[in-house]
Every structure is written in C-alpha cells, then in structure tokens.
Amino acid sequence: MKNSDNADNNFNSPETGKWAGFQFFCGAQSRKINLNSRANLISLSETQLGDVVCIIEIDPIDCIDYLLNMGFTIGTELQVISVTKTGSVVVNLNDKCLGLGADMASSIFVKRFS
C-alpha cells in the first residue's frame, strides 16, 4: 500500500487526515412549518417590519415566472425589511434586498415563523 493510499483511508477520520481540526458551527435555529396548512396565511403585503416568513402559496399572476426566477418559491424564507401603507414590500431573499409592488406582494401568501 502506498502512502497516498493511507492518506485517503484517513480522510474521514476526525483526528487525522485532511479533516483534522475542522469544526462546523451553525447559528440558525431549526425551523419547522407545515407547508400544507392554510391556517394563519397572510399575504406578503400584510406583513410587518422584521417579520421572518415562509412562502406557502403564490397566486397565479402575469409575472409569476419572474417571481419564480428571482427565487420566490414555495418554502423559501424571507425577512421583511420594509412595508409601505399601500402594501409594497422590501424583503431579504438569499442575502439580497428585493422590492415588490403591492400587486405582486399581495399574490404571495406566507406564514410567520413563531
């Protein structure tokens, strides 16, 4: 057996090999939400500043393909950055701030994480 073979055999060993000293930290809490339940659904335009929500449903609208391509898909988590009185919103989606007009925001139904 060659020395390189030994290195490969130790690759998964936590004490030796390439992973020695590796540590993984995750600060996010595990969140569970029932995507099939319509209870407590609100439109994105009804959310409040700071809400963290999960997309449950998107009503078919003319721009649904545009929303899907931007990442607004079922099960996606959003944080509300701004909401206007008219229902326009700014959200944090995958570390990007995106603004939606009231018409688009009112077609996206979400649940708040509690």
N, CA, C and O atoms as a GROMACS GRO file, in nm:
protein
  456
    1MET      N    1   0.083  -0.117   0.000
    1MET     CA    2   0.000   0.000   0.000
    1MET      C    3   0.088   0.124   0.000
    1MET      O    4   0.184   0.132   0.077
    2LYS      N    5   0.056   0.223  -0.086
    2LYS     CA    6   0.134   0.345  -0.096
    2LYS      C    7   0.092   0.443   0.013
    2LYS      O    8  -0.017   0.432   0.069
    3ASN      N    9   0.179   0.539   0.041
    3ASN     CA   10   0.147   0.642   0.140
    3ASN      C   11   0.024   0.723   0.102
    3ASN      O   12  -0.053   0.764   0.189
    4SER      N   13   0.004   0.746  -0.027
    4SER     CA   14  -0.113   0.821  -0.070
    4SER      C   15  -0.241   0.744  -0.038
    4SER      O   16  -0.345   0.804  -0.011
    5ASP      N   17  -0.233   0.608  -0.043
    5ASP     CA   18  -0.350   0.528  -0.007
    5ASP      C   19  -0.382   0.545   0.141
    5ASP      O   20  -0.500   0.552   0.178
    6ASN      N   21  -0.279   0.552   0.225
    6ASN     CA   22  -0.302   0.573   0.368
    6ASN      C   23  -0.370   0.707   0.393
    6ASN      O   24  -0.458   0.717   0.478
    7ALA      N   25  -0.329   0.808   0.320
    7ALA     CA   26  -0.389   0.941   0.338
    7ALA      C   27  -0.537   0.936   0.302
    7ALA      O   28  -0.620   0.997   0.369
    8ASP      N   29  -0.569   0.863   0.193
    8ASP     CA   30  -0.709   0.852   0.154
    8ASP      C   31  -0.790   0.775   0.257
    8ASP      O   32  -0.906   0.809   0.283
    9ASN      N   33  -0.730   0.673   0.318
    9ASN     CA   34  -0.801   0.595   0.419
    9ASN      C   35  -0.830   0.678   0.543
    9ASN      O   36  -0.929   0.653   0.612
   10ASN      N   37  -0.745   0.775   0.573
   10ASN     CA   38  -0.762   0.858   0.691
   10ASN      C   39  -0.844   0.984   0.663
   10ASN      O   40  -0.865   1.066   0.753
   11PHE      N   41  -0.889   1.001   0.542
   11PHE     CA   42  -0.959   1.122   0.502
   11PHE      C   43  -1.080   1.150   0.591
   11PHE      O   44  -1.103   1.265   0.628
   12ASN      N   45  -1.157   1.048   0.627
   12ASN     CA   46  -1.277   1.067   0.706
   12ASN      C   47  -1.253   1.058   0.856
   12ASN      O   48  -1.347   1.078   0.934
   13SER      N   49  -1.134   1.029   0.897
   13SER     CA   50  -1.104   1.021   1.039
   13SER      C   51  -1.104   1.160   1.100
   13SER      O   52  -1.037   1.249   1.049
   14PRO      N   53  -1.179   1.182   1.209
   14PRO     CA   54  -1.187   1.316   1.268
   14PRO      C   55  -1.056   1.362   1.331
   14PRO      O   56  -1.035   1.482   1.348
   15GLU      N   57  -0.969   1.269   1.366
   15GLU     CA   58  -0.846   1.307   1.436
   15GLU      C   59  -0.728   1.327   1.343
   15GLU      O   60  -0.634   1.399   1.377
   16THR      N   61  -0.732   1.265   1.224
   16THR     CA   62  -0.618   1.271   1.133
   16THR      C   63  -0.665   1.306   0.994
   16THR      O   64  -0.784   1.318   0.967
   17GLY      N   65  -0.571   1.323   0.907
   17GLY     CA   66  -0.604   1.346   0.768
   17GLY      C   67  -0.647   1.489   0.740
   17GLY      O   68  -0.623   1.579   0.820
   18LYS      N   69  -0.712   1.508   0.627
   18LYS     CA   70  -0.748   1.640   0.579
   18LYS      C   71  -0.851   1.711   0.667
   18LYS      O   72  -0.860   1.833   0.664
   19TRP      N   73  -0.929   1.636   0.744
   19TRP     CA   74  -1.035   1.697   0.826
   19TRP      C   75  -0.990   1.724   0.969
   19TRP      O   76  -1.071   1.769   1.050
   20ALA      N   77  -0.866   1.699   1.003
   20ALA     CA   78  -0.817   1.723   1.139
   20ALA      C   79  -0.834   1.871   1.174
   20ALA      O   80  -0.790   1.958   1.098
   21GLY      N   81  -0.896   1.898   1.285
   21GLY     CA   82  -0.914   2.035   1.330
   21GLY      C   83  -1.033   2.107   1.270
   21GLY      O   84  -1.061   2.221   1.307
   22PHE      N   85  -1.105   2.044   1.179
   22PHE     CA   86  -1.222   2.107   1.117
   22PHE      C   87  -1.336   2.114   1.218
   22PHE      O   88  -1.364   2.015   1.286
   23GLN      N   89  -1.402   2.229   1.226
   23GLN     CA   90  -1.518   2.245   1.312
   23GLN      C   91  -1.627   2.314   1.231
   23GLN      O   92  -1.598   2.400   1.148
   24PHE      N   93  -1.751   2.276   1.256
   24PHE     CA   94  -1.865   2.335   1.186
   24PHE      C   95  -1.955   2.402   1.288
   24PHE      O   96  -1.989   2.341   1.389
   25PHE      N   97  -1.993   2.526   1.262
   25PHE     CA   98  -2.082   2.600   1.350
   25PHE      C   99  -2.200   2.648   1.269
   25PHE      O  100  -2.185   2.692   1.155
   26CYS      N  101  -2.315   2.640   1.327
   26CYS     CA  102  -2.436   2.687   1.261
   26CYS      C  103  -2.519   2.763   1.363
   26CYS      O  104  -2.561   2.705   1.463
   27GLY      N  105  -2.544   2.889   1.339
   27GLY     CA  106  -2.620   2.970   1.434
   27GLY      C  107  -2.769   2.969   1.407
   27GLY      O  108  -2.846   3.015   1.490
   28ALA      N  109  -2.811   2.918   1.293
   28ALA     CA  110  -2.953   2.919   1.260
   28ALA      C  111  -3.028   2.813   1.339
   28ALA      O  112  -2.982   2.700   1.355
   29GLN      N  113  -3.144   2.852   1.388
   29GLN     CA  114  -3.229   2.757   1.457
   29GLN      C  115  -3.302   2.673   1.353
   29GLN      O  116  -3.333   2.720   1.244
   30SER      N  117  -3.330   2.550   1.390
   30SER     CA  118  -3.410   2.465   1.303
   30SER      C  119  -3.554   2.512   1.310
   30SER      O  120  -3.612   2.522   1.418
   31ARG      N  121  -3.611   2.542   1.196
   31ARG     CA  122  -3.749   2.590   1.192
   31ARG      C  123  -3.833   2.491   1.116
   31ARG      O  124  -3.794   2.441   1.010
   32LYS      N  125  -3.947   2.463   1.170
   32LYS     CA  126  -4.039   2.372   1.103
   32LYS      C  127  -4.170   2.445   1.079
   32LYS      O  128  -4.219   2.517   1.166
   33ILE      N  129  -4.224   2.426   0.962
   33ILE     CA  130  -4.352   2.487   0.930
   33ILE      C  131  -4.426   2.392   0.837
   33ILE      O  132  -4.365   2.329   0.750
   34ASN      N  133  -4.556   2.380   0.856
   34ASN     CA  134  -4.637   2.292   0.774
   34ASN      C  135  -4.674   2.366   0.646
   34ASN      O  136  -4.756   2.457   0.648
   35LEU      N  137  -4.613   2.327   0.536
   35LEU     CA  138  -4.637   2.394   0.409
   35LEU      C  139  -4.776   2.365   0.354
   35LEU      O  140  -4.823   2.438   0.267
   36ASN      N  141  -4.841   2.260   0.402
   36ASN     CA  142  -4.972   2.223   0.350
   36ASN      C  143  -5.087   2.291   0.422
   36ASN      O  144  -5.200   2.288   0.373
   37SER      N  145  -5.062   2.352   0.536
   37SER     CA  146  -5.168   2.414   0.614
   37SER      C  147  -5.192   2.557   0.568
   37SER      O  148  -5.097   2.634   0.552
   38ARG      N  149  -5.319   2.592   0.547
   38ARG     CA  150  -5.355   2.728   0.506
   38ARG      C  151  -5.391   2.816   0.626
   38ARG      O  152  -5.421   2.934   0.610
   39ALA      N  153  -5.388   2.758   0.747
   39ALA     CA  154  -5.421   2.835   0.866
   39ALA      C  155  -5.317   2.944   0.886
   39ALA      O  156  -5.197   2.922   0.868
   40ASN      N  157  -5.363   3.061   0.923
   40ASN     CA  158  -5.276   3.175   0.953
   40ASN      C  159  -5.197   3.227   0.833
   40ASN      O  160  -5.092   3.288   0.850
   41LEU      N  161  -5.246   3.203   0.713
   41LEU     CA  162  -5.180   3.259   0.595
   41LEU      C  163  -5.212   3.407   0.584
   41LEU      O  164  -5.325   3.450   0.607
   42ILE      N  165  -5.112   3.485   0.549
   42ILE     CA  166  -5.132   3.626   0.518
   42ILE      C  167  -5.057   3.656   0.390
   42ILE      O  168  -4.964   3.584   0.353
   43SER      N  169  -5.098   3.762   0.322
   43SER     CA  170  -5.023   3.800   0.202
   43SER      C  171  -4.896   3.872   0.247
   43SER      O  172  -4.890   3.929   0.356
   44LEU      N  173  -4.797   3.869   0.163
   44LEU     CA  174  -4.671   3.935   0.194
   44LEU      C  175  -4.693   4.084   0.219
   44LEU      O  176  -4.619   4.146   0.296
   45SER      N  177  -4.793   4.142   0.153
   45SER     CA  178  -4.822   4.284   0.171
   45SER      C  179  -4.880   4.315   0.309
   45SER      O  180  -4.887   4.432   0.348
   46GLU      N  181  -4.923   4.213   0.384
   46GLU     CA  182  -4.979   4.231   0.518
   46GLU      C  183  -4.877   4.208   0.629
   46GLU      O  184  -4.911   4.218   0.747
   47THR      N  185  -4.754   4.179   0.593
   47THR     CA  186  -4.652   4.152   0.694
   47THR      C  187  -4.606   4.282   0.760
   47THR      O  188  -4.645   4.391   0.719
   48GLN      N  189  -4.524   4.266   0.862
   48GLN     CA  190  -4.472   4.382   0.935
   48GLN      C  191  -4.320   4.382   0.929
   48GLN      O  192  -4.257   4.279   0.907
   49LEU      N  193  -4.265   4.499   0.949
   49LEU     CA  194  -4.120   4.516   0.951
   49LEU      C  195  -4.056   4.417   1.046
   49LEU      O  196  -4.097   4.407   1.162
   50GLY      N  197  -3.957   4.343   0.999
   50GLY     CA  198  -3.884   4.247   1.082
   50GLY      C  199  -3.940   4.106   1.080
   50GLY      O  200  -3.875   4.014   1.128
   51ASP      N  201  -4.061   4.087   1.024
   51ASP     CA  202  -4.118   3.952   1.018
   51ASP      C  203  -4.026   3.859   0.939
   51ASP      O  204  -3.969   3.898   0.837
   52VAL      N  205  -4.013   3.737   0.987
   52VAL     CA  206  -3.947   3.631   0.912
   52VAL      C  207  -4.058   3.535   0.873
   52VAL      O  208  -4.129   3.482   0.958
   53VAL      N  209  -4.073   3.514   0.743
   53VAL     CA  210  -4.186   3.438   0.692
   53VAL      C  211  -4.139   3.331   0.594
   53VAL      O  212  -4.026   3.332   0.546
   54CYS      N  213  -4.230   3.238   0.567
   54CYS     CA  214  -4.205   3.131   0.472
   54CYS      C  215  -4.314   3.137   0.365
   54CYS      O  216  -4.432   3.148   0.398
   55ILE      N  217  -4.275   3.131   0.239
   55ILE     CA  218  -4.373   3.134   0.130
   55ILE      C  219  -4.447   3.000   0.126
   55ILE      O  220  -4.386   2.894   0.117
   56ILE      N  221  -4.579   3.008   0.132
   56ILE     CA  222  -4.664   2.889   0.131
   56ILE      C  223  -4.736   2.874  -0.003
   56ILE      O  224  -4.755   2.762  -0.051
   57GLU      N  225  -4.775   2.985  -0.062
   57GLU     CA  226  -4.855   2.979  -0.185
   57GLU      C  227  -4.831   3.105  -0.266
   57GLU      O  228  -4.810   3.213  -0.210
   58ILE      N  229  -4.835   3.091  -0.397
   58ILE     CA  230  -4.827   3.207  -0.487
   58ILE      C  231  -4.945   3.198  -0.582
   58ILE      O  232  -4.958   3.102  -0.658
   59ASP      N  233  -5.031   3.300  -0.578
   59ASP     CA  234  -5.144   3.304  -0.672
   59ASP      C  235  -5.092   3.325  -0.813
   59ASP      O  236  -4.995   3.398  -0.833
   60PRO      N  237  -5.156   3.261  -0.910
   60PRO     CA  238  -5.112   3.282  -1.047
   60PRO      C  239  -5.137   3.427  -1.090
   60PRO      O  240  -5.251   3.475  -1.087
   61ILE      N  241  -5.032   3.494  -1.128
   61ILE     CA  242  -5.042   3.629  -1.181
   61ILE      C  243  -4.955   3.635  -1.306
   61ILE      O  244  -4.878   3.543  -1.334
   62ASP      N  245  -4.968   3.743  -1.379
   62ASP     CA  246  -4.893   3.756  -1.505
   62ASP      C  247  -4.743   3.742  -1.487
   62ASP      O  248  -4.674   3.694  -1.577
   63CYS      N  249  -4.692   3.785  -1.372
   63CYS     CA  250  -4.547   3.788  -1.354
   63CYS      C  251  -4.496   3.672  -1.268
   63CYS      O  252  -4.388   3.682  -1.210
   64ILE      N  253  -4.572   3.562  -1.260
   64ILE     CA  254  -4.530   3.451  -1.172
   64ILE      C  255  -4.395   3.393  -1.214
   64ILE      O  256  -4.314   3.357  -1.129
   65ASP      N  257  -4.369   3.384  -1.344
   65ASP     CA  258  -4.240   3.332  -1.390
   65ASP      C  259  -4.126   3.422  -1.343
   65ASP      O  260  -4.019   3.373  -1.306
   66TYR      N  261  -4.149   3.551  -1.346
   66TYR     CA  262  -4.049   3.647  -1.299
   66TYR      C  263  -4.021   3.626  -1.150
   66TYR      O  264  -3.905   3.625  -1.108
   67LEU      N  265  -4.127   3.610  -1.070
   67LEU     CA  266  -4.111   3.586  -0.926
   67LEU      C  267  -4.034   3.457  -0.900
   67LEU      O  268  -3.942   3.454  -0.819
   68LEU      N  269  -4.071   3.351  -0.969
   68LEU     CA  270  -4.004   3.222  -0.951
   68LEU      C  271  -3.856   3.231  -0.988
   68LEU      O  272  -3.771   3.176  -0.918
   69ASN      N  273  -3.825   3.300  -1.096
   69ASN     CA  274  -3.686   3.316  -1.139
   69ASN      C  275  -3.603   3.399  -1.041
   69ASN      O  276  -3.482   3.382  -1.032
   70MET      N  277  -3.670   3.488  -0.967
   70MET     CA  278  -3.599   3.568  -0.866
   70MET      C  279  -3.578   3.489  -0.737
   70MET      O  280  -3.504   3.534  -0.649
   71GLY      N  281  -3.643   3.372  -0.724
   71GLY     CA  282  -3.624   3.291  -0.604
   71GLY      C  283  -3.743   3.285  -0.512
   71GLY      O  284  -3.736   3.224  -0.406
   72PHE      N  285  -3.854   3.348  -0.550
   72PHE     CA  286  -3.975   3.344  -0.470
   72PHE      C  287  -4.047   3.212  -0.498
   72PHE      O  288  -4.136   3.206  -0.583
   73THR      N  289  -4.008   3.108  -0.427
   73THR     CA  290  -4.065   2.975  -0.446
   73THR      C  291  -4.123   2.923  -0.315
   73THR      O  292  -4.088   2.972  -0.208
   74ILE      N  293  -4.211   2.825  -0.325
   74ILE     CA  294  -4.275   2.766  -0.207
   74ILE      C  295  -4.167   2.712  -0.114
   74ILE      O  296  -4.075   2.642  -0.156
   75GLY      N  297  -4.179   2.747   0.014
   75GLY     CA  298  -4.084   2.702   0.115
   75GLY      C  299  -3.968   2.796   0.139
   75GLY      O  300  -3.888   2.773   0.230
   76THR      N  301  -3.956   2.902   0.058
   76THR     CA  302  -3.847   2.997   0.074
   76THR      C  303  -3.871   3.088   0.194
   76THR      O  304  -3.983   3.133   0.217
   77GLU      N  305  -3.765   3.114   0.269
   77GLU     CA  306  -3.772   3.201   0.386
   77GLU      C  307  -3.733   3.343   0.346
   77GLU      O  308  -3.637   3.365   0.272
   78LEU      N  309  -3.810   3.440   0.394
   78LEU     CA  310  -3.786   3.581   0.367
   78LEU      C  311  -3.785   3.658   0.498
   78LEU      O  312  -3.851   3.619   0.594
   79GLN      N  313  -3.711   3.767   0.502
   79GLN     CA  314  -3.721   3.861   0.614
   79GLN      C  315  -3.770   3.993   0.557
   79GLN      O  316  -3.717   4.043   0.458
   80VAL      N  317  -3.873   4.049   0.621
   80VAL     CA  318  -3.932   4.173   0.575
   80VAL      C  319  -3.847   4.290   0.624
   80VAL      O  320  -3.826   4.307   0.744
   81ILE      N  321  -3.798   4.370   0.530
   81ILE     CA  322  -3.712   4.484   0.559
   81ILE      C  323  -3.794   4.613   0.566
   81ILE      O  324  -3.763   4.702   0.645
   82SER      N  325  -3.899   4.622   0.484
   82SER     CA  326  -3.981   4.743   0.479
   82SER      C  327  -4.119   4.708   0.424
   82SER      O  328  -4.132   4.622   0.336
   83VAL      N  329  -4.221   4.776   0.476
   83VAL     CA  330  -4.357   4.762   0.424
   83VAL      C  331  -4.418   4.902   0.420
   83VAL      O  332  -4.408   4.978   0.515
   84THR      N  333  -4.483   4.934   0.308
   84THR     CA  334  -4.550   5.064   0.298
   84THR      C  335  -4.698   5.047   0.329
   84THR      O  336  -4.749   4.936   0.334
   85LYS      N  337  -4.766   5.160   0.350
   85LYS     CA  338  -4.910   5.157   0.377
   85LYS      C  339  -4.988   5.102   0.259
   85LYS      O  340  -5.097   5.047   0.276
   86THR      N  341  -4.932   5.115   0.139
   86THR     CA  342  -5.001   5.066   0.020
   86THR      C  343  -4.978   4.917  -0.004
   86THR      O  344  -5.044   4.858  -0.090
   87GLY      N  345  -4.884   4.854   0.070
   87GLY     CA  346  -4.861   4.711   0.058
   87GLY      C  347  -4.735   4.672  -0.017
   87GLY      O  348  -4.706   4.554  -0.031
   88SER      N  349  -4.659   4.770  -0.066
   88SER     CA  350  -4.530   4.739  -0.127
   88SER      C  351  -4.435   4.692  -0.017
   88SER      O  352  -4.443   4.739   0.097
   89VAL      N  353  -4.344   4.600  -0.051
   89VAL     CA  354  -4.252   4.546   0.049
   89VAL      C  355  -4.110   4.541  -0.006
   89VAL      O  356  -4.088   4.535  -0.126
   90VAL      N  357  -4.016   4.544   0.087
   90VAL     CA  358  -3.877   4.512   0.057
   90VAL      C  359  -3.842   4.396   0.147
   90VAL      O  360  -3.863   4.401   0.268
   91VAL      N  361  -3.787   4.289   0.087
   91VAL     CA  362  -3.753   4.169   0.163
   91VAL      C  363  -3.607   4.132   0.141
   91VAL      O  364  -3.546   4.170   0.041
   92ASN      N  365  -3.554   4.058   0.236
   92ASN     CA  366  -3.421   3.998   0.223
   92ASN      C  367  -3.444   3.856   0.176
   92ASN      O  368  -3.504   3.775   0.248
   93LEU      N  369  -3.397   3.825   0.057
   93LEU     CA  370  -3.410   3.692  -0.001
   93LEU      C  371  -3.272   3.646  -0.043
   93LEU      O  372  -3.212   3.702  -0.135
   94ASN      N  373  -3.220   3.544   0.025
   94ASN     CA  374  -3.086   3.492  -0.007
   94ASN      C  375  -2.981   3.602  -0.006
   94ASN      O  376  -2.900   3.613  -0.098
   95ASP      N  377  -2.983   3.683   0.099
   95ASP     CA  378  -2.887   3.792   0.118
   95ASP      C  379  -2.896   3.901   0.012
   95ASP      O  380  -2.799   3.974  -0.011
   96LYS      N  381  -3.011   3.914  -0.055
   96LYS     CA  382  -3.036   4.022  -0.149
   96LYS      C  383  -3.160   4.096  -0.104
   96LYS      O  384  -3.257   4.033  -0.061
   97CYS      N  385  -3.159   4.227  -0.114
   97CYS     CA  386  -3.279   4.306  -0.085
   97CYS      C  387  -3.356   4.325  -0.215
   97CYS      O  388  -3.304   4.377  -0.313
   98LEU      N  389  -3.482   4.282  -0.212
   98LEU     CA  390  -3.566   4.291  -0.331
   98LEU      C  391  -3.695   4.362  -0.296
   98LEU      O  392  -3.756   4.334  -0.192
   99GLY      N  393  -3.737   4.453  -0.381
   99GLY     CA  394  -3.862   4.525  -0.360
   99GLY      C  395  -3.972   4.472  -0.450
   99GLY      O  396  -3.948   4.439  -0.567
  100LEU      N  397  -4.092   4.463  -0.395
  100LEU     CA  398  -4.208   4.418  -0.472
  100LEU      C  399  -4.319   4.520  -0.457
  100LEU      O  400  -4.344   4.571  -0.347
  101GLY      N  401  -4.387   4.549  -0.566
  101GLY     CA  402  -4.505   4.634  -0.560
  101GLY      C  403  -4.618   4.562  -0.488
  101GLY      O  404  -4.614   4.440  -0.471
  102ALA      N  405  -4.718   4.638  -0.447
  102ALA     CA  406  -4.830   4.583  -0.371
  102ALA      C  407  -4.902   4.472  -0.447
  102ALA      O  408  -4.946   4.375  -0.386
  103ASP      N  409  -4.914   4.485  -0.579
  103ASP     CA  410  -4.984   4.382  -0.657
  103ASP      C  411  -4.911   4.249  -0.651
  103ASP      O  412  -4.975   4.144  -0.634
  104MET      N  413  -4.779   4.252  -0.664
  104MET     CA  414  -4.702   4.127  -0.654
  104MET      C  415  -4.703   4.074  -0.511
  104MET      O  416  -4.725   3.955  -0.489
  105ALA      N  417  -4.681   4.162  -0.414
  105ALA     CA  418  -4.674   4.120  -0.274
  105ALA      C  419  -4.806   4.060  -0.226
  105ALA      O  420  -4.807   3.970  -0.143
  106SER      N  421  -4.917   4.110  -0.279
  106SER     CA  422  -5.047   4.059  -0.235
  106SER      C  423  -5.079   3.923  -0.296
  106SER      O  424  -5.174   3.857  -0.255
  107SER      N  425  -5.000   3.880  -0.395
  107SER     CA  426  -5.023   3.748  -0.456
  107SER      C  427  -4.937   3.639  -0.393
  107SER      O  428  -4.948   3.522  -0.430
  108ILE      N  429  -4.850   3.676  -0.298
  108ILE     CA  430  -4.762   3.580  -0.231
  108ILE      C  431  -4.813   3.561  -0.089
  108ILE      O  432  -4.822   3.657  -0.012
  109PHE      N  433  -4.849   3.437  -0.055
  109PHE     CA  434  -4.904   3.408   0.077
  109PHE      C  435  -4.799   3.338   0.162
  109PHE      O  436  -4.731   3.245   0.118
  110VAL      N  437  -4.788   3.384   0.286
  110VAL     CA  438  -4.680   3.341   0.374
  110VAL      C  439  -4.734   3.307   0.512
  110VAL      O  440  -4.848   3.339   0.547
  111LYS      N  441  -4.648   3.241   0.590
  111LYS     CA  442  -4.672   3.217   0.733
  111LYS      C  443  -4.556   3.276   0.809
  111LYS      O  444  -4.440   3.265   0.766
  112ARG      N  445  -4.587   3.337   0.921
  112ARG     CA  446  -4.481   3.388   1.009
  112ARG      C  447  -4.422   3.272   1.086
  112ARG      O  448  -4.493   3.180   1.127
  113PHE      N  449  -4.291   3.276   1.107
  113PHE     CA  450  -4.227   3.183   1.199
  113PHE      C  451  -4.257   3.231   1.339
  113PHE      O  452  -4.249   3.351   1.367
  114SER      N  453  -4.291   3.138   1.427
  114SER     CA  454  -4.320   3.181   1.565
  114SER      C  455  -4.215   3.132   1.660
  114SER      O  456  -4.223   3.158   1.780
   0.00000   0.00000   0.00000
